Amino acid sequence: MGDLKIGTMVTVSDENDAMHKQIGAVVYYDKKRGKILVRFGGVEQFYYTLNQLEEY
């Protein structure tokens, strides 16, 4: 999960993703799949890999 922790604010750096440049909060890390769950605006949430995110 790198330097990201639960509660860290991040932006989506993947230009091909619909949430590109959106700001969200890390809410969960799935160690088995190596994916980070990011919540946007308290309603939407999606899984990302570490290389798709940047700390805000």
Buried (B, 14 or more C-beta within 10 A) or exposed (E): BEEBEEEBEBBBEBEEEEBEEBEBBBEEBEEEEEBBBBBBEEEEBBBBEBEBBEEE
